[in-house]
Amino acid sequence: MRLEHIASLDDPRLAFYTDLTDVVLRRLSEPQSGLYLAESTKVIERALAAGHRPVSVITLAKWVDALEPLLSDHDIPVFVGEDSELEKLTGFLLHRGAIAAMERPALPTVAEIVRDARRVVILENIIDHTNVGAIFRSVAGLGADAVLITPECADPLYRRSVRVSMGTVLQVPWTRIPSWPAGLRELQDLGYVVASLALSDESITLRELAAANHERLAVVFGTEGHGLTPATIAASDRVVRIPMSHGVDSLNVAAAAAVTLYSLTNTP
């Protein structure tokens, strides 16, 4: 890595960090990869472990020693600045140590992602990046093998998603389903039982789903507010509910995912 002192935040090489939104970063290069921002040395470490390539890093002088073992094999600029100067960078959290601009990897196919997976989580049109990041963290911590997201779902590599997930979006295998809900048929043909979390008179309880102990299971969670679309529910093999009380009909989708995965992992 090459240490370069930041003389001015107007340096065009810092545009990744100062001027560009996540949407613009995503479109910077071809093929579909573009860039994303990884915040903190822990997240950068996870990104590098996943094989993602760094473009540059911006940091404070006191964090250089922690970055050196991570970036010693990468011939990239590491921009070093003072607290007073970097505080002017919108969204730069000094206590996180560093931000890296990383190349987005090309997404694999659905078949590649689920080839060796037993339990898969599907996110239908979830638009809140905080929820996406939180679900990925639950997937990583509670034993699911992969995540599939629909075409309209929020980007897991959006800066806030990566941050909330504590970098687990860089550990969990994931990709987008190109066609939805038609893409469910591919999973069913591969032997997956598709279980959708939804309020329905025909639903079974989460405990009943867990007790069935399906060899291959894909669990679908719907968008905030409206939940799953009728077409998705109709295409599913099971409709599942989490029993509630005190007049509450459902949980936040990230909480529902955590409860579901914990229940499936801890089936007697």
C-alpha positions in Angstrom: 0.0 0.0 0.0 1.1 3.6 -0.7 0.6 6.2 2.0 -0.5 9.6 0.7 -1.2 12.6 2.9 -4.4 14.4 2.2 -3.6 17.9 1.3 -7.1 18.9 0.4 -10.5 17.3 0.3 -10.9 18.7 -3.2 -8.4 16.1 -4.4 -10.4 14.3 -7.3 -9.1 10.9 -6.1 -11.2 11.3 -3.0 -14.5 11.7 -5.0 -15.4 8.1 -4.0 -15.7 9.3 -0.4 -16.8 13.0 -0.7 -19.1 13.4 -3.7 -20.6 10.1 -4.9 -23.7 8.4 -3.7 -24.1 4.6 -3.4 -26.1 4.6 -6.6 -23.4 6.5 -8.5 -20.7 4.3 -7.1 -22.5 1.2 -8.2 -22.5 2.4 -11.9 -18.9 3.5 -12.0 -17.4 0.5 -13.8 -18.3 -2.5 -15.9 -19.6 -5.2 -15.9 -22.3 -4.7 -13.3 -19.9 -4.5 -10.5 -19.1 -0.8 -9.8 -17.9 0.1 -6.3 -19.1 0.0 -2.7 -17.7 1.5 0.5 -16.5 -0.7 3.4 -16.4 1.1 6.7 -14.1 0.0 9.6 -11.0 -2.2 9.7 -13.2 -5.2 10.6 -15.5 -4.8 7.5 -12.5 -4.2 5.3 -10.9 -7.4 6.6 -14.1 -9.3 5.8 -14.2 -7.8 2.3 -10.7 -8.8 1.6 -11.3 -12.3 3.0 -14.2 -12.6 0.6 -11.8 -11.9 -2.3 -13.0 -8.4 -3.0 -10.5 -6.0 -4.5 -9.8 -2.6 -2.9 -9.3 0.5 -5.0 -8.2 2.9 -2.2 -8.6 3.6 1.5 -9.0 6.7 3.5 -8.0 6.8 7.2 -6.5 8.6 10.1 -2.8 8.4 10.9 -3.5 6.5 14.1 -5.1 3.6 12.2 -2.4 3.0 9.7 -0.6 0.3 11.7 -3.9 -1.7 12.0 -4.4 -1.5 8.2 -0.9 -2.4 7.2 -1.2 -6.2 7.7 -4.5 -6.2 5.8 -3.3 -4.2 2.8 0.4 -5.1 2.6 -0.2 -7.1 -0.6 -2.3 -4.5 -2.3 -0.6 -1.7 -4.4 -3.3 0.9 -3.7 -3.2 4.4 -2.3 -4.1 4.8 1.4 -5.0 8.4 2.0 -4.1 9.7 5.4 -5.6 12.8 7.0 -6.0 14.6 10.3 -9.2 14.5 12.5 -10.0 18.1 11.8 -9.9 17.6 8.0 -11.6 14.3 7.8 -14.5 15.5 10.0 -15.6 17.5 7.0 -16.3 14.3 5.0 -20.0 13.6 5.1 -20.8 10.3 6.9 -17.2 9.6 7.8 -17.2 8.0 11.3 -13.8 8.6 12.8 -14.2 5.8 15.4 -14.5 3.3 12.7 -10.9 3.9 11.6 -11.1 3.7 7.8 -13.2 3.5 4.7 -12.2 1.5 1.7 -13.6 1.8 -1.8 -14.0 -1.8 -3.0 -14.7 -3.3 -6.4 -18.1 -5.0 -6.5 -17.8 -8.7 -7.5 -19.9 -10.1 -10.3 -23.0 -11.8 -8.9 -23.2 -15.6 -9.3 -26.2 -17.4 -10.6 -28.9 -18.7 -8.3 -27.9 -22.3 -9.1 -24.3 -21.6 -8.0 -25.4 -20.0 -4.8 -27.8 -22.8 -3.7 -25.8 -25.8 -4.9 -24.6 -26.8 -1.5 -27.2 -24.9 0.6 -29.7 -26.6 2.9 -31.5 -23.4 4.2 -32.0 -20.3 2.1 -33.5 -17.0 2.9 -35.3 -15.0 0.2 -36.0 -11.2 0.6 -38.9 -10.0 -1.5 -38.7 -6.2 -2.3 -37.4 -5.2 1.1 -36.5 -1.5 0.7 -35.0 -0.5 4.0 -31.2 -1.0 3.9 -31.1 -1.3 7.7 -33.5 -4.3 7.6 -31.5 -5.9 4.8 -28.2 -5.6 6.8 -29.9 -6.9 10.0 -31.3 -9.9 8.2 -27.9 -10.7 6.7 -26.4 -10.6 10.2 -29.1 -13.0 11.5 -28.4 -15.3 8.5 -24.7 -15.4 9.3 -25.2 -15.8 13.1 -28.1 -18.3 13.1 -27.2 -20.9 10.6 -28.7 -20.2 7.2 -26.5 -20.9 4.1 -27.4 -18.2 1.5 -29.6 -15.3 0.7 -31.5 -14.6 -2.5 -33.0 -11.2 -3.2 -35.6 -10.2 -5.7 -35.0 -7.6 -8.5 -36.6 -4.8 -6.5 -34.9 -5.5 -3.1 -32.5 -3.0 -1.6 -28.8 -3.4 -2.3 -27.0 -5.5 0.3 -23.8 -3.6 -0.6 -25.3 -0.2 0.1 -23.2 1.5 2.7 -25.8 1.3 5.5 -26.5 -2.3 4.8 -22.9 -3.3 5.1 -22.5 -1.2 8.2 -25.6 -2.6 10.0 -24.7 -6.2 9.0 -21.2 -5.7 10.6 -19.8 -6.9 7.3 -21.6 -10.2 7.2 -23.1 -9.3 3.8 -19.5 -9.9 2.6 -19.5 -13.4 4.2 -22.9 -14.8 3.3 -23.3 -16.1 -0.3 -26.0 -14.1 -2.0 -27.3 -13.1 -5.4 -30.4 -11.6 -7.1 -33.2 -13.8 -8.6 -33.6 -12.5 -12.1 -37.3 -13.3 -12.4 -39.8 -13.1 -9.6 -41.8 -14.9 -8.4 -41.2 -17.2 -11.4 -37.7 -17.9 -9.9 -39.3 -20.0 -7.1 -39.9 -22.8 -9.6 -36.1 -23.2 -10.1 -35.7 -23.7 -6.3 -38.6 -26.1 -6.1 -37.2 -28.1 -9.0 -33.9 -28.4 -7.0 -35.9 -29.9 -4.1 -36.5 -26.9 -2.0 -39.7 -26.5 0.0 -40.7 -22.8 -0.2 -42.2 -21.4 3.0 -43.5 -17.9 3.0 -44.0 -15.8 6.1 -47.5 -14.3 5.8 -50.8 -13.9 7.6 -53.2 -16.4 6.1 -56.0 -18.6 7.2 -54.2 -21.6 5.6 -50.9 -20.9 7.4 -49.1 -23.3 9.7 -47.1 -22.1 12.8 -43.4 -21.6 12.8 -43.1 -24.4 15.3 -44.9 -26.8 12.8 -42.5 -25.7 10.0 -39.5 -26.4 12.2 -40.8 -29.8 13.3 -41.1 -30.8 9.6 -37.3 -30.5 9.4 -37.3 -30.2 5.6 -34.0 -31.3 3.9 -33.9 -28.2 1.8 -35.9 -25.1 2.8 -36.3 -21.7 1.3 -37.9 -19.1 3.6 -39.4 -16.0 2.0 -39.8 -12.6 3.9 -41.8 -9.8 2.4 -41.4 -6.0 2.1 -42.1 -3.7 5.0 -45.7 -2.7 5.5 -47.4 -4.8 2.7 -45.7 -8.1 3.2 -45.5 -10.7 0.5 -47.3 -10.4 -2.8 -50.3 -12.7 -3.4 -48.4 -14.2 -6.4 -45.6 -15.2 -4.1 -47.9 -16.7 -1.5 -49.7 -18.7 -4.2 -46.5 -20.1 -5.6 -45.2 -21.2 -2.2 -45.4 -24.7 -0.7 -46.1 -23.5 2.8 -47.5 -20.3 4.3 -46.1 -19.8 7.8 -47.0 -17.5 10.7 -45.3 -16.5 13.9 -48.0 -16.7 16.7 -48.5 -13.3 18.3 -50.3 -11.9 21.3 -51.7 -8.6 22.7 -53.3 -7.7 19.4 -50.0 -7.4 17.5 -50.3 -9.1 14.1 -46.7 -9.2 13.1 -43.0 -8.3 13.7 -40.7 -6.1 11.9 -39.2 -8.1 9.0 -35.7 -8.2 10.5 -37.0 -9.4 13.8 -39.2 -12.0 12.1 -36.2 -13.3 10.2 -34.2 -13.6 13.4 -37.0 -15.4 15.2 -37.6 -17.7 12.3 -33.9 -18.7 11.9 -33.5 -19.2 15.6 -36.5 -21.5 15.7 -35.3 -23.5 12.6 -31.8 -23.9 14.0 -32.9 -24.9 17.5 -35.5 -27.5 16.6 -35.4 -30.4 19.1 
